[in-house]
């Protein structure tokens, strides 16, 4: 009976430790210098968490605790390896990767976002990915240009 219980527990543990890999974007891994630093910090955090999990004596608990950091290690290792640091833009004539752009929507809202890499994008904190629909359509535009996205018109107000 104890053997059956162990096998059942091992089966449950195995299913918990076989986490699918985090999806890797097919887009180039463009990042700002700060974005690369963020990726490196997350990679280091995953290493530390994985190392801590490896010190757990109980094999089943060790597998459970190591599953997520091991998956994160694979993801962040790949993202750091493929990162292409894009220098800060030197011009504010046209919207480019790394610029902060302010635009107005036809409903009167005014929004400001910095265009950054996929892993560093955080719309609530004021940054959007360069592959997002809004950023994609704004790149290459100048102050005063009007573009249409998602059934709305956006007018570029400022670029910094």
C-alpha positions as protocol buffer text, in pm:
chain_id: "A"
residue {
  index: 1
  type: UNK
  ca { x: 0 y: 0 z: 0 }
}
residue {
  index: 2
  type: UNK
  ca { x: 281 y: 241 z: 78 }
}
residue {
  index: 3
  type: UNK
  ca { x: 438 y: 165 z: -260 }
}
residue {
  index: 4
  type: UNK
  ca { x: 114 y: 248 z: -441 }
}
residue {
  index: 5
  type: UNK
  ca { x: 88 y: 573 z: -251 }
}
residue {
  index: 6
  type: UNK
  ca { x: 448 y: 662 z: -343 }
}
residue {
  index: 7
  type: UNK
  ca { x: 384 y: 588 z: -710 }
}
residue {
  index: 8
  type: UNK
  ca { x: 70 y: 800 z: -707 }
}
residue {
  index: 9
  type: UNK
  ca { x: 251 y: 1084 z: -536 }
}
residue {
  index: 10
  type: UNK
  ca { x: 540 y: 1056 z: -783 }
}
residue {
  index: 11
  type: UNK
  ca { x: 297 y: 1067 z: -1076 }
}
residue {
  index: 12
  type: UNK
  ca { x: 131 y: 1380 z: -936 }
}
residue {
  index: 13
  type: UNK
  ca { x: 470 y: 1538 z: -874 }
}
residue {
  index: 14
  type: UNK
  ca { x: 587 y: 1454 z: -1225 }
}
residue {
  index: 15
  type: UNK
  ca { x: 282 y: 1624 z: -1377 }
}
residue {
  index: 16
  type: UNK
  ca { x: 351 y: 1933 z: -1162 }
}
residue {
  index: 17
  type: UNK
  ca { x: 718 y: 1950 z: -1264 }
}
residue {
  index: 18
  type: UNK
  ca { x: 671 y: 1921 z: -1641 }
}
residue {
  index: 19
  type: UNK
  ca { x: 580 y: 2281 z: -1705 }
}
residue {
  index: 20
  type: UNK
  ca { x: 562 y: 2390 z: -2067 }
}
residue {
  index: 21
  type: UNK
  ca { x: 824 y: 2642 z: -2174 }
}
residue {
  index: 22
  type: UNK
  ca { x: 726 y: 3008 z: -2178 }
}
residue {
  index: 23
  type: UNK
  ca { x: 659 y: 3108 z: -2538 }
}
residue {
  index: 24
  type: UNK
  ca { x: 941 y: 3293 z: -2714 }
}
residue {
  index: 25
  type: UNK
  ca { x: 832 y: 3566 z: -2952 }
}
residue {
  index: 26
  type: UNK
  ca { x: 911 y: 3529 z: -3320 }
}
residue {
  index: 27
  type: UNK
  ca { x: 996 y: 3901 z: -3338 }
}
residue {
  index: 28
  type: UNK
  ca { x: 1355 y: 4023 z: -3300 }
}
residue {
  index: 29
  type: UNK
  ca { x: 1440 y: 4060 z: -2931 }
}
residue {
  index: 30
  type: UNK
  ca { x: 1499 y: 4436 z: -2933 }
}
residue {
  index: 31
  type: UNK
  ca { x: 1563 y: 4586 z: -2589 }
}
residue {
  index: 32
  type: UNK
  ca { x: 1670 y: 4912 z: -2432 }
}
residue {
  index: 33
  type: UNK
  ca { x: 1979 y: 4910 z: -2211 }
}
residue {
  index: 34
  type: UNK
  ca { x: 1744 y: 4915 z: -1909 }
}
residue {
  index: 35
  type: UNK
  ca { x: 1547 y: 4627 z: -2060 }
}
residue {
  index: 36
  type: UNK
  ca { x: 1862 y: 4416 z: -2087 }
}
residue {
  index: 37
  type: UNK
  ca { x: 1938 y: 4493 z: -1723 }
}
residue {
  index: 38
  type: UNK
  ca { x: 1586 y: 4385 z: -1629 }
}
residue {
  index: 39
  type: UNK
  ca { x: 1626 y: 4056 z: -1820 }
}
residue {
  index: 40
  type: UNK
  ca { x: 1961 y: 3990 z: -1653 }
}
residue {
  index: 41
  type: UNK
  ca { x: 1812 y: 4060 z: -1309 }
}
residue {
  index: 42
  type: UNK
  ca { x: 1523 y: 3822 z: -1376 }
}
residue {
  index: 43
  type: UNK
  ca { x: 1769 y: 3556 z: -1496 }
}
residue {
  index: 44
  type: UNK
  ca { x: 1970 y: 3599 z: -1175 }
}
residue {
  index: 45
  type: UNK
  ca { x: 1652 y: 3577 z: -964 }
}
residue {
  index: 46
  type: UNK
  ca { x: 1554 y: 3254 z: -1143 }
}
residue {
  index: 47
  type: UNK
  ca { x: 1903 y: 3111 z: -1078 }
}
residue {
  index: 48
  type: UNK
  ca { x: 1883 y: 3196 z: -708 }
}
residue {
  index: 49
  type: UNK
  ca { x: 1533 y: 3052 z: -672 }
}
residue {
  index: 50
  type: UNK
  ca { x: 1634 y: 2734 z: -858 }
}
residue {
  index: 51
  type: UNK
  ca { x: 1948 y: 2695 z: -644 }
}
residue {
  index: 52
  type: UNK
  ca { x: 1739 y: 2733 z: -328 }
}
residue {
  index: 53
  type: UNK
  ca { x: 1493 y: 2471 z: -451 }
}
residue {
  index: 54
  type: UNK
  ca { x: 1776 y: 2227 z: -525 }
}
residue {
  index: 55
  type: UNK
  ca { x: 1874 y: 2230 z: -158 }
}
residue {
  index: 56
  type: UNK
  ca { x: 1535 y: 2089 z: -47 }
}
residue {
  index: 57
  type: UNK
  ca { x: 1581 y: 1736 z: 85 }
}
residue {
  index: 58
  type: UNK
  ca { x: 1244 y: 1588 z: -7 }
}
residue {
  index: 59
  type: UNK
  ca { x: 1274 y: 1489 z: -374 }
}
residue {
  index: 60
  type: UNK
  ca { x: 906 y: 1549 z: -455 }
}
residue {
  index: 61
  type: UNK
  ca { x: 901 y: 1892 z: -292 }
}
residue {
  index: 62
  type: UNK
  ca { x: 1232 y: 1977 z: -458 }
}
residue {
  index: 63
  type: UNK
  ca { x: 1083 y: 1895 z: -800 }
}
residue {
  index: 64
  type: UNK
  ca { x: 774 y: 2103 z: -728 }
}
residue {
  index: 65
  type: UNK
  ca { x: 973 y: 2401 z: -603 }
}
residue {
  index: 66
  type: UNK
  ca { x: 1228 y: 2384 z: -888 }
}
residue {
  index: 67
  type: UNK
  ca { x: 979 y: 2357 z: -1177 }
}
residue {
  index: 68
  type: UNK
  ca { x: 894 y: 2725 z: -1223 }
}
residue {
  index: 69
  type: UNK
  ca { x: 1245 y: 2866 z: -1171 }
}
residue {
  index: 70
  type: UNK
  ca { x: 1387 y: 2603 z: -1409 }
}
residue {
  index: 71
  type: UNK
  ca { x: 1136 y: 2711 z: -1675 }
}
residue {
  index: 72
  type: UNK
  ca { x: 1222 y: 3077 z: -1607 }
}
residue {
  index: 73
  type: UNK
  ca { x: 1594 y: 2997 z: -1633 }
}
residue {
  index: 74
  type: UNK
  ca { x: 1541 y: 2855 z: -1982 }
}
residue {
  index: 75
  type: UNK
  ca { x: 1329 y: 3154 z: -2087 }
}
residue {
  index: 76
  type: UNK
  ca { x: 1548 y: 3433 z: -1950 }
}
residue {
  index: 77
  type: UNK
  ca { x: 1870 y: 3263 z: -2065 }
}
residue {
  index: 78
  type: UNK
  ca { x: 1733 y: 3264 z: -2419 }
}
residue {
  index: 79
  type: UNK
  ca { x: 1605 y: 3622 z: -2395 }
}
residue {
  index: 80
  type: UNK
  ca { x: 1940 y: 3750 z: -2264 }
}
residue {
  index: 81
  type: UNK
  ca { x: 2127 y: 3549 z: -2529 }
}
residue {
  index: 82
  type: UNK
  ca { x: 1918 y: 3692 z: -2815 }
}
residue {
  index: 83
  type: UNK
  ca { x: 1881 y: 4048 z: -2683 }
}
residue {
  index: 84
  type: UNK
  ca { x: 1970 y: 4321 z: -2930 }
}
residue {
  index: 85
  type: UNK
  ca { x: 2032 y: 4643 z: -2738 }
}
residue {
  index: 86
  type: UNK
  ca { x: 1906 y: 4940 z: -2936 }
}
residue {
  index: 87
  type: UNK
  ca { x: 2085 y: 5266 z: -2847 }
}
residue {
  index: 88
  type: UNK
  ca { x: 1881 y: 5554 z: -2711 }
}
residue {
  index: 89
  type: UNK
  ca { x: 1738 y: 5758 z: -2999 }
}
residue {
  index: 90
  type: UNK
  ca { x: 1935 y: 6070 z: -3079 }
}
residue {
  index: 91
  type: UNK
  ca { x: 1651 y: 6241 z: -3263 }
}
residue {
  index: 92
  type: UNK
  ca { x: 1299 y: 6341 z: -3175 }
}
residue {
  index: 93
  type: UNK
  ca { x: 1202 y: 6418 z: -3535 }
}
residue {
  index: 94
  type: UNK
  ca { x: 1037 y: 6079 z: -3590 }
}
residue {
  index: 95
  type: UNK
  ca { x: 897 y: 5821 z: -3347 }
}
residue {
  index: 96
  type: UNK
  ca { x: 1149 y: 5540 z: -3299 }
}
residue {
  index: 97
  type: UNK
  ca { x: 1226 y: 5252 z: -3063 }
}
residue {
  index: 98
  type: UNK
  ca { x: 1315 y: 5402 z: -2725 }
}
residue {
  index: 99
  type: UNK
  ca { x: 1128 y: 5730 z: -2780 }
}
residue {
  index: 100
  type: UNK
  ca { x: 845 y: 5847 z: -2562 }
}
residue {
  index: 101
  type: UNK
  ca { x: 550 y: 5956 z: -2773 }
}
residue {
  index: 102
  type: UNK
  ca { x: 243 y: 6151 z: -2666 }
}
residue {
  index: 103
  type: UNK
  ca { x: -65 y: 6124 z: -2883 }
}
residue {
  index: 104
  type: UNK
  ca { x: -429 y: 6219 z: -2867 }
}
residue {
  index: 105
  type: UNK
  ca { x: -714 y: 5991 z: -2958 }
}
residue {
  index: 106
  type: UNK
  ca { x: -1021 y: 6108 z: -3143 }
}
residue {
  index: 107
  type: UNK
  ca { x: -1223 y: 6055 z: -2822 }
}
residue {
  index: 108
  type: UNK
  ca { x: -1015 y: 6328 z: -2651 }
}
residue {
  index: 109
  type: UNK
  ca { x: -786 y: 6105 z: -2443 }
}
residue {
  index: 110
  type: UNK
  ca { x: -418 y: 6196 z: -2442 }
}
residue {
  index: 111
  type: UNK
  ca { x: -173 y: 5913 z: -2377 }
}
residue {
  index: 112
  type: UNK
  ca { x: 203 y: 5894 z: -2340 }
}
residue {
  index: 113
  type: UNK
  ca { x: 406 y: 5575 z: -2389 }
}
residue {
  index: 114
  type: UNK
  ca { x: 769 y: 5483 z: -2432 }
}
residue {
  index: 115
  type: UNK
  ca { x: 828 y: 5230 z: -2708 }
}
residue {
  index: 116
  type: UNK
  ca { x: 1036 y: 4941 z: -2573 }
}
residue {
  index: 117
  type: UNK
  ca { x: 1102 y: 4567 z: -2610 }
}
residue {
  index: 118
  type: UNK
  ca { x: 840 y: 4301 z: -2553 }
}
residue {
  index: 119
  type: UNK
  ca { x: 969 y: 4182 z: -2215 }
}
residue {
  index: 120
  type: UNK
  ca { x: 999 y: 4533 z: -2072 }
}
residue {
  index: 121
  type: UNK
  ca { x: 660 y: 4662 z: -2190 }
}
residue {
  index: 122
  type: UNK
  ca { x: 419 y: 4763 z: -1916 }
}
residue {
  index: 123
  type: UNK
  ca { x: 132 y: 4982 z: -2038 }
}
residue {
  index: 124
  type: UNK
  ca { x: 22 y: 5068 z: -1682 }
}
residue {
  index: 125
  type: UNK
  ca { x: 372 y: 5204 z: -1618 }
}
residue {
  index: 126
  type: UNK
  ca { x: 382 y: 5396 z: -1948 }
}
residue {
  index: 127
  type: UNK
  ca { x: 564 y: 5164 z: -2188 }
}
residue {
  index: 128
  type: UNK
  ca { x: 441 y: 4957 z: -2482 }
}
residue {
  index: 129
  type: UNK
  ca { x: 607 y: 4695 z: -2697 }
}
residue {
  index: 130
  type: UNK
  ca { x: 740 y: 4797 z: -3036 }
}
residue {
  index: 131
  type: UNK
  ca { x: 529 y: 4517 z: -3188 }
}
residue {
  index: 132
  type: UNK
  ca { x: 202 y: 4642 z: -3038 }
}
residue {
  index: 133
  type: UNK
  ca { x: -46 y: 4778 z: -3293 }
}
residue {
  index: 134
  type: UNK
  ca { x: -22 y: 5135 z: -3161 }
}
residue {
  index: 135
  type: UNK
  ca { x: 360 y: 5141 z: -3150 }
}
residue {
  index: 136
  type: UNK
  ca { x: 389 y: 4971 z: -3489 }
}
residue {
  index: 137
  type: UNK
  ca { x: 178 y: 5236 z: -3656 }
}
residue {
  index: 138
  type: UNK
  ca { x: 344 y: 5529 z: -3473 }
}
residue {
  index: 139
  type: UNK
  ca { x: 706 y: 5436 z: -3552 }
}
residue {
  index: 140
  type: UNK
  ca { x: 833 y: 5663 z: -3827 }
}
residue {
  index: 141
  type: UNK
  ca { x: 567 y: 5930 z: -3772 }
}
residue {
  index: 142
  type: UNK
  ca { x: 634 y: 6296 z: -3686 }
}
residue {
  index: 143
  type: UNK
  ca { x: 457 y: 6549 z: -3462 }
}
residue {
  index: 144
  type: UNK
  ca { x: 126 y: 6641 z: -3623 }
}
residue {
  index: 145
  type: UNK
  ca { x: 90 y: 6314 z: -3815 }
}
residue {
  index: 146
  type: UNK
  ca { x: -248 y: 6144 z: -3785 }
}
residue {
  index: 147
  type: UNK
  ca { x: -277 y: 5765 z: -3810 }
}
residue {
  index: 148
  type: UNK
  ca { x: -565 y: 5521 z: -3785 }
}
residue {
  index: 149
  type: UNK
  ca { x: -554 y: 5215 z: -3561 }
}
residue {
  index: 150
  type: UNK
  ca { x: -836 y: 4999 z: -3433 }
}
residue {
  index: 151
  type: UNK
  ca { x: -1100 y: 5227 z: -3580 }
}
residue {
  index: 152
  type: UNK
  ca { x: -961 y: 5535 z: -3404 }
}
residue {
  index: 153
  type: UNK
  ca { x: -745 y: 5820 z: -3521 }
}
residue {
  index: 154
  type: UNK
  ca { x: -432 y: 5910 z: -3325 }
}
residue {
  index: 155
  type: UNK
  ca { x: -246 y: 6238 z: -3361 }
}
residue {
  index: 156
  type: UNK
  ca { x: 118 y: 6258 z: -3256 }
}
residue {
  index: 157
  type: UNK
  ca { x: 151 y: 6552 z: -3014 }
}
residue {
  index: 158
  type: UNK
  ca { x: 512 y: 6519 z: -2901 }
}
residue {
  index: 159
  type: UNK
  ca { x: 817 y: 6296 z: -2923 }
}
residue {
  index: 160
  type: UNK
  ca { x: 1093 y: 6284 z: -2663 }
}
